[in-house]
Amino acid sequence: MNRANFSSRLGFVIAAAGSAVGLGNIWKFPFEVGTNGGAAFVVLYLFFCFVLCYPIIVAEIAIGRNTRLDAVGAFNKLGFPKWKIIGLLGVLCSILILSFYNVIAAWVIGYLFEMMAGNFAIGSEFSAFTSDGMKIGIYALIFMSLTAYVVSKGVSKGIEAAARFLMPSLLIVMLCIIAYALTLPGATDGVKFYLMPDLSVINGSVVYSALGQAFFSLSLGMGTLLTLGSYLPKQANITTSSAMITVTDVSVAFLAGLLIFPLVFSQGLAPTGGEALIFEALPKMFENFGETGGVILGSAFFLLLAFAALTSTVSMLEVPTSYIVDEWGISRKKAATIAASLIFIVSIPSLLSSGAVDGLTEFIQIGTSGQNISFMSLVGLIASDTLLPIGGFLIAIFSAYVWRSKNLHKELLAQNVEVSPIVLTYLNISLKYICPLILAIVVTITIFEGLFGIQVL
Ligand code: TRP
């Protein structure tokens, strides 16, 4: 079978980093840091990304490139049909995650329009904004259609082209805002909250939120990277590509925190603002740049954020689409339309759970906090904090014990690519022992504390 390839290794890294960098870095990371006590969360997050997630990224990409198939077909082809559960879990996970991710993307589109209209007051009207189910529904439909359009065009044309110039632009705008934010009165308190860890705040929920955030941010654990890897040319070095993806993603998240917390503290907002945090803190800052300056900077920021979200939603929709194309033999265009329509329907309750419908907003009491969480937060807790790490656990076990390190190494070293023996040894130990052990412990905490409210840590 003839499978389209990325035009170059850099093309692959850009596409994978485009998938990784998104709302997870700029919207989710700062609010998770804020609700989980600040710098201590950052420390855990960095540890999970580099020590735990990096080896799993390598394994996921290697399985994809070796089989050149989707996340379900890959395991069949390797001769372990039972393990296709990883792929099926991934298809389920991509549907769940995209269903709430698309809602946040819809908010971003809405804020883009508000910034273009110079309505900076929207920062303090966030809850009224998200309560308008009809409006958010229309934005969500626009965003999902855009995603389906890009996916139906195929991999190298769609994802690669978009990410190539948008990511650097986003970085430049972020750096400018950081430089300004750090000069604001009260900014140092924000930096302290963000960077001076108070380890006493660490509890079970801080630990599993940091792990879930690491997986979510790196697009790991549900076959996105496996699917992207299936388009990677043989001569590309998987270990260095994975390192570049990890470093890029973590850097953008780190900068987003450095951007948001000075703003939050200088405006006297609470860092625990949750999903609203960036939407409340940013507009007021743009207003400081005057009518014209604010409109330009604010619109540019939300436009680039929308594009960053699009490269992520594209990579998520790619998972069920690629599954339908490869396993059911349906055309890419039809497959993308079927998957996107299904996900849009699944997203409707999430869309209505930020104020539009009370029963969905205060959906269920879960975990140890004694508070009700929204339908959308519940989907996030199940999909990104629970299912992704379970997926990562299974990938580690599969590559170390079933497919075996020997075959993994063969794939990493294909076409005489050079990989340092230290890296290979580390990958070995990590995938065999460290990842399974730590993931098993943290997933247990997530299920007991997060889902059933039984304190274990
Ligand atoms: N990583 C993306 C972000 O941070 C979201 C994302 C894209 C994702 N593809 C994924 C998350 C696959 C989990 C799995 O915004």
Boltz pocket constraint, residues with backbone or C-beta under 6 A from the ligand:
constraints:
  - pocket:
      binder: B
      contacts: [[A, 19], [A, 20], [A, 21], [A, 22], [A, 23], [A, 24], [A, 25], [A, 97], [A, 215], [A, 216], [A, 217], [A, 218], [A, 219], [A, 220], [A, 221], [A, 222], [A, 224], [A, 311], [A, 312], [A, 313], [A, 315], [A, 316], [A, 388]]
      max_distance: 6.0
